[in-house]
Amino acid sequence: MTPIDIRSQGVVLRRLLALTMLVMATACLAQEAPNAGDSISPDNRVLSLPYGFWNESFGLAAAYVYAVNGFPQPQASVLATVMAGTGGSAMGFFMGRDIRVFGIERLFLDPIASVGYFSNANAFINGNPEFAGQQAGANGSDPNNFVTGNGVDNFFRLRFKYLLPIGHGRDQVISQYHLDRGLLESGATGGKSWNPITSGRTFLEIRPFYRSQVINGDDLDTSITTNGADFSAMWDNRDYPASASSGNALSLRISRDFGQFNSSGPWTALIGEYDHYISLGATPKYRQRVIALNIWTADSPTWKQAPDGTISNRPPAYTGASLGGLWRMRAFPTQRFSDKAAIYYAAELRLIPEWNLFNYLPRLQERVGVQWVQFVGFVEAGRVAPRWTIGALHSSMQWDGGIGVRLWAKGLVVRVDTALSNEGVGVQMMVSQPFQF
């Protein structure tokens, strides 16, 4: 594989991630379970509506989404969406969630299929002739060191997840959350103790995947194919995974492309994430006050860099050590930073007041069903580095801070986060809370 092939794996993926995550998160309808109290009534189990958005790849875009909660099984859901933008980009996406397979009570399947064309997408990879000799995406790289290209990106994945018979998963395979105006009233599935044998839900997962990208740009023209599997374990000890107020969660994952079939080359990525929630209790003015903490890290043991700077066995940016965009370092563009290793820290103060503006707008409220508004302040710190060591990852770190507004609308968390860094301001619009997605 040539240096261009290796480093261009993320060019379209970086733009695809921002959009696929938007529609993937809509499938949280299933995670809240069909009996999730008053958050999802029988009339609200079908989501069918056009919507619009803007981002740097699509421009102004029009889209349509159709989702059914409780199909093809009571605990499952399916979602499909199509979108097209004035920038020339278009994509289609399908996802199923929590589909019980092979008649095995504790085994569930989450299929994903995505096809898309992306026009004039900026990617922080090598190839810009104005920055010869500088590794694009490195911690000290220039913010203008990116390339622009068009591409086709097709992605397929099957996630098999098995719920272990321990903790809250011992006696209840399907969670039954009961809500009061969007906040958990009873049915918590975690936060009782630090012992996974007695508290929380523990999953073992295998996710076969296939991804093919064709990239055409002024400075590069290449195609990349990757296939393999993710192997992961997650202890979800949050009281309510959709919007936790107490508890914690830990996930560990190994992603591996074995270099077989038509793969462009083998690679391995190791990823770990931990988040923790501290409830500050309610007050006469606030229904809920929560401190949310998160740490995330990644490394690639297969990464090899030759004396001339050529890198081999590098994971694609979408699954490796990268920062920037919707989830981590929100003031920076999508996957602004990438390298062999990375670390990330975040702290959020989440406040839900008693006051709800939408209750004073009955016609709008009837359509969107907002049961709470949440105001958030957050700070983030992170760094990518050519090696995973405490010293390398904690020197010259990137920082940002910001504020967010989030809504609980018909069983979904809708968020808009605005953050400021030394490279400017970033606005991230997304569905779902940012940690452990």
C-alpha positions as CSV (number, residue, x, y, z in Angstrom):
1,M,0.0,0.0,0.0
2,T,1.4,3.4,-0.9
3,P,1.6,6.3,1.6
4,I,-1.3,8.0,-0.1
5,D,-3.5,4.9,0.2
6,I,-2.8,4.6,3.9
7,R,-3.4,8.2,4.8
8,S,-6.5,8.7,2.7
9,Q,-8.6,6.1,4.4
10,G,-10.5,8.8,6.3
11,V,-11.2,11.3,3.5
12,V,-14.8,10.5,3.0
13,L,-15.3,8.6,6.3
14,R,-14.8,11.9,8.1
15,R,-17.7,13.4,6.4
16,L,-19.8,10.3,6.4
17,L,-19.3,9.9,10.2
18,A,-21.0,13.3,10.9
19,L,-24.1,12.3,8.9
20,T,-24.4,8.6,9.7
21,M,-24.1,9.3,13.4
22,L,-27.0,11.7,13.1
23,V,-29.4,9.1,11.7
24,M,-27.9,6.2,13.6
25,A,-28.6,8.0,16.9
26,T,-32.3,8.3,15.9
27,A,-32.5,4.6,16.5
28,C,-32.2,5.3,20.2
29,L,-36.0,4.9,20.0
30,A,-35.4,1.2,20.4
31,Q,-33.0,1.6,23.3
32,E,-35.6,3.4,25.4
33,A,-37.8,0.2,25.0
34,P,-41.4,0.1,24.0
35,N,-42.6,0.3,27.6
36,A,-40.6,3.4,28.5
37,G,-43.3,5.1,30.5
38,D,-44.8,8.2,29.0
39,S,-41.7,9.0,26.9
40,I,-42.9,6.8,24.0
41,S,-46.6,6.3,23.8
42,P,-48.2,4.0,21.2
43,D,-48.9,7.0,19.0
44,N,-45.3,8.0,19.0
45,R,-43.7,4.7,17.9
46,V,-43.6,5.7,14.2
47,L,-41.4,8.5,13.2
48,S,-42.1,9.8,9.6
49,L,-41.0,13.2,8.7
50,P,-38.9,15.4,6.4
51,Y,-36.1,17.4,7.9
52,G,-33.3,19.7,6.9
53,F,-29.8,20.5,8.1
54,W,-26.5,22.1,7.1
55,N,-23.0,21.0,7.3
56,E,-19.7,21.6,5.5
57,S,-20.0,18.5,3.2
58,F,-23.7,18.6,2.3
59,G,-24.3,22.3,2.4
60,L,-28.0,23.0,2.8
61,A,-29.7,19.6,2.7
62,A,-33.1,18.1,2.6
63,A,-33.8,14.6,4.0
64,Y,-36.6,12.2,5.0
65,V,-36.5,9.7,7.8
66,Y,-38.9,6.8,8.6
67,A,-38.5,4.8,11.8
68,V,-40.7,2.2,13.6
69,N,-40.2,1.4,17.2
70,G,-41.5,-2.1,18.2
71,F,-40.9,-3.7,14.8
72,P,-40.2,-6.5,13.7
73,Q,-40.3,-7.5,17.4
74,P,-41.6,-5.6,20.5
75,Q,-38.1,-4.7,21.7
76,A,-36.7,-3.9,18.2
77,S,-36.7,-0.9,15.8
78,V,-35.8,-0.1,12.2
79,L,-34.9,3.1,10.6
80,A,-34.3,4.3,7.0
81,T,-33.3,7.8,5.8
82,V,-32.2,9.5,2.5
83,M,-30.7,12.9,2.1
84,A,-29.3,15.2,-0.5
85,G,-27.6,18.6,-0.3
86,T,-26.8,21.6,-2.4
87,G,-23.1,20.7,-2.2
88,G,-23.7,17.7,-4.4
89,S,-23.6,15.1,-1.6
90,A,-26.2,12.4,-1.2
91,M,-26.6,9.2,0.9
92,G,-29.0,6.5,2.0
93,F,-29.0,4.7,5.3
94,F,-30.7,1.8,7.0
95,M,-30.4,0.5,10.5
96,G,-32.1,-2.1,12.7
97,R,-31.6,-2.3,16.4
98,D,-32.2,-5.0,19.1
99,I,-33.5,-7.6,16.7
100,R,-33.5,-11.0,18.5
101,V,-31.9,-13.7,16.3
102,F,-31.7,-17.5,16.1
103,G,-34.4,-17.7,18.8
104,I,-31.8,-17.0,21.5
105,E,-33.3,-14.9,24.2
106,R,-30.2,-12.9,25.0
107,L,-28.7,-12.5,21.6
108,F,-29.5,-9.4,19.5
109,L,-28.6,-8.0,16.1
110,D,-28.0,-4.4,15.0
111,P,-27.6,-4.3,11.2
112,I,-26.3,-1.2,9.4
113,A,-26.1,-0.4,5.7
114,S,-25.0,2.9,4.2
115,V,-24.3,4.1,0.6
116,G,-23.2,7.7,-0.2
117,Y,-21.5,10.1,-2.5
118,F,-19.7,13.1,-0.9
119,S,-18.7,16.2,-2.8
120,N,-15.9,18.6,-1.9
121,A,-15.2,17.1,1.5
122,N,-12.2,18.5,3.5
123,A,-10.0,15.9,5.2
124,F,-7.0,16.3,7.4
125,I,-4.7,13.8,5.7
126,N,-1.4,14.1,3.8
127,G,-1.5,15.3,0.2
128,N,-1.7,19.1,0.4
129,P,1.4,20.3,-1.5
130,E,1.6,23.5,0.6
131,F,2.5,21.4,3.7
132,A,5.1,18.9,2.3
133,G,6.9,17.2,5.1
134,Q,4.3,17.9,7.8
135,Q,2.0,15.0,9.0
136,A,-1.6,16.2,8.5
137,G,-3.7,15.7,11.6
138,A,-0.8,15.6,14.0
139,N,-1.1,17.4,17.3
140,G,1.0,20.4,16.1
141,S,-0.2,20.3,12.5
142,D,-1.4,23.5,10.7
143,P,-5.3,23.8,10.7
144,N,-5.1,24.5,6.9
145,N,-3.2,21.2,6.2
146,F,-6.1,19.3,4.6
147,V,-7.1,18.1,1.2
148,T,-10.5,18.3,-0.6
149,G,-12.0,15.5,-2.7
150,N,-15.1,13.8,-3.9
151,G,-15.9,10.1,-3.1
152,V,-18.2,7.2,-2.9
153,D,-18.4,5.5,0.5
154,N,-20.3,2.2,1.1
155,F,-20.5,0.7,4.6
156,F,-22.1,-2.5,6.0
157,R,-21.9,-3.8,9.5
158,L,-23.7,-6.5,11.7
159,R,-23.4,-6.2,15.4
160,F,-24.2,-9.3,17.4
161,K,-24.5,-8.5,21.1
162,Y,-25.1,-11.0,23.9
163,L,-26.5,-9.9,27.3
164,L,-24.8,-11.7,30.1
165,P,-27.1,-13.1,32.9
166,I,-25.6,-11.0,35.6
167,G,-26.6,-7.7,37.3
168,H,-29.8,-6.1,36.0
169,G,-29.6,-8.4,33.0
170,R,-30.0,-11.5,35.1
171,D,-33.8,-11.5,35.4
172,Q,-34.8,-8.8,32.9
173,V,-33.6,-9.2,29.3
174,I,-35.7,-6.3,28.0
175,S,-35.5,-3.2,30.1
176,Q,-38.7,-1.5,31.3
177,Y,-38.0,2.2,31.9
178,H,-40.8,4.4,33.3
179,L,-40.5,8.1,32.9
180,D,-42.1,11.2,34.3
181,R,-42.0,14.1,31.8
182,G,-38.9,12.6,30.2
183,L,-37.0,11.8,33.4
184,L,-36.5,8.3,34.8
185,E,-39.1,7.6,37.6
186,S,-38.5,3.8,38.0
187,G,-36.9,0.9,36.2
188,A,-33.2,1.9,36.5
189,T,-30.8,-0.7,35.1
190,G,-27.6,0.5,36.9
191,G,-26.1,2.8,39.4
192,K,-26.8,0.5,42.4
193,S,-23.2,-0.6,43.1
194,W,-19.7,-0.9,41.6
195,N,-20.2,-4.7,41.3
196,P,-21.1,-5.9,37.7
197,I,-22.4,-9.1,39.2
198,T,-25.2,-7.2,41.0
199,S,-25.6,-3.9,39.1
200,G,-25.8,-2.8,35.4
201,R,-26.1,-4.7,32.1
202,T,-23.0,-6.4,30.6
203,F,-22.8,-7.1,26.9
204,L,-20.3,-9.1,24.8
205,E,-20.3,-8.0,21.1
206,I,-18.9,-9.1,17.7
207,R,-19.3,-6.7,14.8
208,P,-18.3,-7.9,11.3
209,F,-17.8,-4.9,9.0
210,Y,-17.0,-4.0,5.4
211,R,-16.2,-0.6,4.0
212,S,-15.3,0.5,0.5
213,Q,-14.2,4.1,-0.5
214,V,-13.3,5.6,-3.9
215,I,-11.7,9.0,-3.5
216,N,-11.0,11.5,-6.3
217,G,-9.4,14.9,-5.6
218,D,-6.9,17.4,-7.0
219,D,-4.1,16.0,-4.9
220,L,-5.1,12.3,-4.7
221,D,-7.0,9.6,-6.6
222,T,-7.3,6.3,-4.8
223,S,-9.6,3.5,-3.6
224,I,-9.6,1.9,-0.1
225,T,-11.3,-1.3,1.1
226,T,-11.4,-2.5,4.7
227,N,-13.1,-5.5,6.3
228,G,-12.8,-7.3,9.6
229,A,-14.5,-7.4,13.0
230,D,-14.8,-5.5,16.2
231,F,-14.7,-7.4,19.5
232,S,-16.0,-5.5,22.5
233,A,-17.3,-5.8,26.0
234,M,-19.4,-3.2,27.8
235,W,-20.6,-2.8,31.4
236,D,-23.4,-0.4,31.2
237,N,-24.1,0.6,34.9
238,R,-26.0,3.8,34.1
239,D,-29.4,4.2,35.6
240,Y,-30.9,5.2,32.2
241,P,-28.6,4.9,29.2
242,A,-30.4,7.4,27.0
243,S,-29.7,10.3,29.5
244,A,-28.0,9.1,32.7
245,S,-28.2,10.9,36.0
246,S,-26.2,8.4,38.1
247,G,-23.9,5.4,37.6
248,N,-21.1,4.7,35.2
249,A,-20.2,2.7,32.0
250,L,-17.1,1.1,30.8
251,S,-16.4,-0.2,27.3
252,L,-13.4,-2.0,25.8
253,R,-13.0,-2.7,22.1
254,I,-10.5,-4.4,19.7
255,S,-11.0,-3.7,16.0
256,R,-9.1,-5.8,13.5
257,D,-8.8,-5.9,9.7
258,F,-7.1,-9.3,9.0
259,G,-5.9,-8.2,5.6
260,Q,-8.0,-10.9,3.9
261,F,-10.3,-10.9,0.8
262,N,-9.9,-7.6,-0.9
263,S,-8.7,-5.6,2.1
264,S,-6.2,-2.8,1.4
265,G,-4.1,-3.9,4.4
266,P,-4.2,-5.3,7.9
267,W,-4.5,-3.2,11.0
268,T,-5.6,-3.3,14.7
269,A,-7.1,-0.6,16.9
270,L,-7.6,-0.7,20.7
271,I,-10.2,1.6,22.2
272,G,-11.4,2.2,25.8
273,E,-14.0,4.5,27.3
274,Y,-15.3,5.3,30.8
275,D,-18.0,7.7,31.8
276,H,-19.3,8.6,35.3
277,Y,-22.4,10.5,36.4
278,I,-22.9,12.3,39.7
279,S,-26.4,13.5,40.6
280,L,-26.6,16.8,42.5
281,G,-30.3,16.4,43.2
282,A,-33.3,18.5,42.4
283,T,-34.1,22.0,43.6
284,P,-37.3,24.2,43.4
285,K,-35.9,25.6,40.1
286,Y,-34.2,22.5,38.6
287,R,-35.8,19.1,38.0
288,Q,-32.3,17.5,37.5
289,R,-28.7,18.5,38.0
290,V,-25.9,16.1,36.9
291,I,-22.2,16.2,36.5
292,A,-21.1,13.9,33.7
293,L,-17.4,12.9,33.3
294,N,-15.7,11.0,30.5
295,I,-12.3,9.6,29.5
296,W,-11.6,7.9,26.2
297,T,-8.4,6.6,24.7
298,A,-7.2,4.7,21.6
299,D,-4.0,3.1,20.3
300,S,-2.9,1.1,17.3
301,P,-0.3,-1.6,18.1
302,T,0.1,-2.5,14.4
303,W,1.1,1.1,13.4
304,K,4.5,1.2,11.7
305,Q,6.3,4.3,10.6
306,A,9.4,4.0,8.3
307,P,12.4,6.4,8.5
308,D,11.0,8.3,5.5
309,G,7.7,8.9,7.2
310,T,5.7,6.2,5.4
311,I,3.1,4.7,7.6
312,S,1.8,1.1,7.2
313,N,-0.9,-0.9,9.1
314,R,-2.7,2.2,10.1
315,P,-6.4,2.0,11.1
316,P,-8.8,4.2,9.2
317,A,-9.5,7.5,11.0
318,Y,-13.1,6.7,11.7
319,T,-12.1,3.9,14.1
320,G,-8.7,4.9,15.3
321,A,-7.1,7.6,17.4
322,S,-8.8,10.7,16.2
323,L,-10.2,13.9,17.8
324,G,-12.6,16.6,16.6
325,G,-16.2,16.8,15.6
326,L,-19.5,15.5,17.1
327,W,-18.1,13.5,20.0
328,R,-14.7,14.6,21.2
329,M,-13.1,18.1,21.0
330,R,-16.3,19.7,19.7
331,A,-14.7,23.1,18.8
332,F,-12.6,21.4,16.1
333,P,-13.6,20.0,12.6
334,T,-14.5,16.3,12.2
335,Q,-11.3,14.3,12.9
336,R,-9.1,17.4,12.9
337,F,-6.4,15.4,14.8
338,S,-5.3,11.8,14.2
339,D,-2.2,9.7,15.0
340,K,-1.2,6.4,16.5
341,A,-2.5,7.1,20.0
342,A,-5.0,9.5,21.6
343,I,-6.5,10.5,24.9
344,Y,-9.5,12.6,25.7
345,Y,-11.2,14.0,28.9
346,A,-14.5,15.8,29.3
347,A,-16.6,17.2,32.1
348,E,-20.2,18.5,31.7
349,L,-22.7,20.2,34.0
350,R,-26.2,19.3,32.9
351,L,-29.2,21.3,34.2
352,I,-32.9,20.7,33.5
353,P,-35.0,23.5,34.8
354,E,-38.7,23.2,35.8
355,W,-39.4,25.8,33.1
356,N,-40.1,24.5,29.6
357,L,-40.6,27.0,26.8
358,F,-42.4,24.5,24.6
359,N,-45.3,24.3,27.0
360,Y,-46.1,27.9,26.0
361,L,-46.2,27.0,22.3
362,P,-49.0,24.4,22.1
363,R,-49.1,24.0,18.3
364,L,-45.3,23.4,18.1
365,Q,-45.3,21.2,21.3
366,E,-48.0,19.0,19.8
367,R,-45.7,18.2,16.9
368,V,-42.3,17.9,18.6
369,G,-43.3,16.7,22.1
370,V,-40.5,18.3,24.1
371,Q,-40.7,17.1,27.7
372,W,-37.6,18.8,29.0
373,V,-34.9,21.4,28.0
374,Q,-31.4,20.9,29.3
375,F,-28.7,23.5,29.5
376,V,-25.1,22.3,29.5
377,G,-21.6,23.8,30.2
378,F,-18.6,21.7,29.2
379,V,-14.8,21.6,29.0
380,E,-12.7,19.2,27.0
381,A,-9.0,18.3,26.7
382,G,-7.3,15.9,24.4
383,R,-4.2,15.0,22.4
384,V,-3.0,12.7,19.7
385,A,0.5,11.4,19.7
386,P,2.9,9.0,17.8
387,R,3.1,6.7,20.8
388,W,0.9,5.8,23.8
389,T,2.7,7.1,26.9
390,I,1.5,9.3,29.7
391,G,4.1,11.9,29.0
392,A,3.4,12.1,25.2
393,L,-0.3,12.3,25.6
394,H,-0.4,14.9,28.4
395,S,2.0,17.6,27.0
396,S,0.8,20.4,24.7
397,M,-2.8,19.2,24.9
398,Q,-5.6,20.7,23.0
399,W,-8.4,22.4,25.0
400,D,-11.8,23.8,24.3
401,G,-15.0,24.7,26.2
402,G,-18.5,25.5,25.4
403,I,-22.2,25.5,26.1
404,G,-25.1,23.3,24.8
405,V,-28.9,23.1,24.7
406,R,-30.5,19.7,24.6
407,L,-34.1,18.6,24.3
408,W,-36.0,15.4,25.1
409,A,-38.3,15.2,22.1
410,K,-40.5,12.1,21.6
411,G,-38.0,9.8,23.2
412,L,-34.9,11.4,21.7
413,V,-32.1,13.6,23.0
414,V,-31.5,16.4,20.5
415,R,-28.5,18.5,21.1
416,V,-26.7,21.6,19.8
417,D,-23.3,22.2,21.3
418,T,-21.1,25.3,20.6
419,A,-17.5,25.2,21.7
420,L,-14.5,27.6,21.4
421,S,-10.8,26.7,20.9
422,N,-7.7,28.5,19.8
423,E,-8.6,27.5,16.2
424,G,-12.1,29.0,16.3
425,V,-15.7,28.1,17.1
426,G,-17.4,24.8,16.3
427,V,-21.1,24.0,16.3
428,Q,-22.2,20.4,16.6
429,M,-25.8,19.4,16.0
430,M,-26.6,15.8,16.9
431,V,-29.1,13.3,18.4
432,S,-28.1,11.6,21.7
433,Q,-25.9,12.6,24.6
434,P,-22.2,12.7,23.6
435,F,-20.7,9.9,25.8
436,Q,-20.8,6.1,25.1
437,F,-22.8,6.3,21.9
